[in-house]
Amino acid sequence: ETGVTQTPRHLVMGMTNKKSLKCEQHLGHNAMYWYKQSAKKPLELMFVYSLEERVENNSVPSRFSPECPNSSHLFLHLHTLQPEDSALYLCASSQVGPGGNYGYTFGSGTRLTVV
Amino acid sequence: SQKIEQNSEALNIQEGKTATLTCNYTNYSPAYLQWYRQDPGRGPVFLLLIRENEKEKRKERLKVTFDTTLKQSLFHITASQPADSATYLCALDPLRNTGGFKTIFGAGTRLFVKA
């Protein structure tokens, strides 16, 4: 299998639930990302694992928790979410080098609905 | 603050015509600019990357221009087809964005190509 694979494609969860999103990349890239996409808004970077460094957007609530066990796998752990967290969550990978980042490969996304 | 503007109104064109989408930016000096295609409920797909020292880049029916004086990129699809209907996103990267966490995405422009 090639590219970036995300599971599940759809997720409905209650505000008291705990769930995890999973992402796997088969491209040998050295950086992985979580993005949030809400309707008619730009992609919002949540977390980056790049060159063994983790970077996070300080505006992301602590109810979102990333985990990157190796360079091919990325998880986003969710707990006590709010209805406004409903969105499309996208995983991406890229190859970064001295010159910069040369394009992202995105997964198909997880459509999350919090009820 | 840094800002990317893409036309929020949908672009409707007739099949066979050239579609032109605009990406404007302010308070930013990108080293390179990327264009993505996104279908509903799916992740964005990388199309083209153009560097600041390149005026134009082509790929099959696609053409991208990059004018750092006007702070604008134009994305053209020639001989458009109904299958080209999608949302098109532009993204800017600064120089040495080795962590990949400084990319800024636009909100995208929806393109409808009528048969």
HADDOCK unambig.tbl for C-alpha pairs under 7 A between the chains (distance, minus, plus):
assign (segid A and resid 40 and name CA) (segid B and resid 107 and name CA) 6.17 0.50 0.50
assign (segid A and resid 41 and name CA) (segid B and resid 107 and name CA) 5.11 0.50 0.50
assign (segid A and resid 42 and name CA) (segid B and resid 105 and name CA) 5.75 0.50 0.50
assign (segid A and resid 42 and name CA) (segid B and resid 106 and name CA) 5.28 0.50 0.50
assign (segid A and resid 42 and name CA) (segid B and resid 107 and name CA) 3.96 0.50 0.50
assign (segid A and resid 43 and name CA) (segid B and resid 105 and name CA) 5.96 0.50 0.50
assign (segid A and resid 48 and name CA) (segid B and resid 101 and name CA) 6.56 0.50 0.50
assign (segid A and resid 50 and name CA) (segid B and resid 99 and name CA) 5.58 0.50 0.50
assign (segid A and resid 90 and name CA) (segid B and resid 43 and name CA) 6.57 0.50 0.50
assign (segid A and resid 96 and name CA) (segid B and resid 98 and name CA) 5.36 0.50 0.50
assign (segid A and resid 96 and name CA) (segid B and resid 99 and name CA) 6.71 0.50 0.50
assign (segid A and resid 96 and name CA) (segid B and resid 100 and name CA) 6.85 0.50 0.50
assign (segid A and resid 97 and name CA) (segid B and resid 98 and name CA) 5.72 0.50 0.50
assign (segid A and resid 98 and name CA) (segid B and resid 96 and name CA) 6.55 0.50 0.50
assign (segid A and resid 98 and name CA) (segid B and resid 98 and name CA) 6.18 0.50 0.50
assign (segid A and resid 99 and name CA) (segid B and resid 96 and name CA) 5.28 0.50 0.50
assign (segid A and resid 99 and name CA) (segid B and resid 98 and name CA) 6.79 0.50 0.50
assign (segid A and resid 100 and name CA) (segid B and resid 95 and name CA) 6.57 0.50 0.50
assign (segid A and resid 100 and name CA) (segid B and resid 96 and name CA) 4.55 0.50 0.50
assign (segid A and resid 100 and name CA) (segid B and resid 97 and name CA) 4.41 0.50 0.50
assign (segid A and resid 100 and name CA) (segid B and resid 98 and name CA) 4.24 0.50 0.50
assign (segid A and resid 101 and name CA) (segid B and resid 97 and name CA) 5.91 0.50 0.50
assign (segid A and resid 101 and name CA) (segid B and resid 98 and name CA) 5.79 0.50 0.50
assign (segid A and resid 101 and name CA) (segid B and resid 100 and name CA) 5.53 0.50 0.50
assign (segid A and resid 103 and name CA) (segid B and resid 46 and name CA) 6.62 0.50 0.50
assign (segid A and resid 104 and name CA) (segid B and resid 46 and name CA) 6.59 0.50 0.50
assign (segid A and resid 105 and name CA) (segid B and resid 45 and name CA) 6.75 0.50 0.50
assign (segid A and resid 105 and name CA) (segid B and resid 46 and name CA) 6.76 0.50 0.50
assign (segid A and resid 106 and name CA) (segid B and resid 43 and name CA) 5.47 0.50 0.50
assign (segid A and resid 106 and name CA) (segid B and resid 44 and name CA) 6.07 0.50 0.50
assign (segid A and resid 106 and name CA) (segid B and resid 45 and name CA) 6.72 0.50 0.50
assign (segid A and resid 107 and name CA) (segid B and resid 43 and name CA) 5.59 0.50 0.50
assign (segid A and resid 108 and name CA) (segid B and resid 42 and name CA) 4.73 0.50 0.50
assign (segid A and resid 108 and name CA) (segid B and resid 43 and name CA) 4.53 0.50 0.50
assign (segid A and resid 109 and name CA) (segid B and resid 42 and name CA) 6.14 0.50 0.50
assign (segid A and resid 109 and name CA) (segid B and resid 43 and name CA) 5.76 0.50 0.50
